[in-house]
């Protein structure tokens, strides 16, 4: 997928969900933790994990 002109590798499940949720005629804002959180940084994952109860 592309996000802000950057090519990202996502799982098949994320790809399927994104293609089902996208809008054809206008932009749509989506937040996906696997894309929005730098999964290589433990501190960032931990920070966002503490926010999950508010998000979900």
C-alpha positions as CSV (number, residue, x, y, z in Angstrom):
1,X,0.0,0.0,0.0
2,X,1.0,3.6,-0.3
3,X,0.7,6.1,2.6
4,X,1.6,9.7,2.0
5,X,3.6,8.6,-1.2
6,X,5.5,6.0,0.9
7,X,5.2,2.3,-0.1
8,X,4.4,0.2,3.0
9,X,4.4,-3.6,3.3
10,X,1.3,-4.8,5.1
11,X,-0.2,-8.2,5.9
12,X,-2.8,-9.7,3.6
13,X,-5.4,-9.0,6.3
14,X,-4.6,-5.3,6.5
15,X,-4.5,-5.0,2.7
16,X,-8.0,-6.6,2.5
17,X,-9.4,-4.4,5.2
18,X,-7.9,-1.3,3.7
19,X,-9.3,-2.1,0.2
20,X,-12.8,-2.7,1.7
21,X,-12.7,0.5,3.8
22,X,-11.3,2.9,1.3
23,X,-13.5,5.5,-0.5
24,X,-13.3,5.8,-4.2
25,X,-14.2,9.4,-4.5
26,X,-12.7,11.1,-1.5
27,X,-10.0,10.7,1.1
28,X,-10.6,8.7,4.2
29,X,-8.6,8.9,7.4
30,X,-7.8,5.4,8.9
31,X,-5.6,4.5,11.9
32,X,-4.0,1.1,11.9
33,X,-1.5,0.4,14.7
34,X,0.7,-1.8,12.5
35,X,1.1,1.1,10.1
36,X,0.9,4.2,12.5
37,X,3.2,2.9,15.2
38,X,6.8,2.2,14.6
39,X,6.8,-1.5,15.5
40,X,10.6,-1.6,15.7
41,X,10.7,0.8,18.7
42,X,9.6,-0.8,21.9
43,X,9.1,2.6,23.7
44,X,6.7,3.7,21.0
45,X,4.8,0.4,21.1
46,X,4.5,0.7,24.9
47,X,3.4,4.3,24.7
48,X,0.5,3.4,22.3
49,X,-0.4,0.3,24.2
50,X,-1.2,2.4,27.2
51,X,-3.6,4.4,25.0
52,X,-5.4,1.4,23.5
53,X,-8.2,1.4,26.1
54,X,-9.1,5.0,25.1
55,X,-8.8,4.3,21.3
56,X,-10.8,1.0,21.3
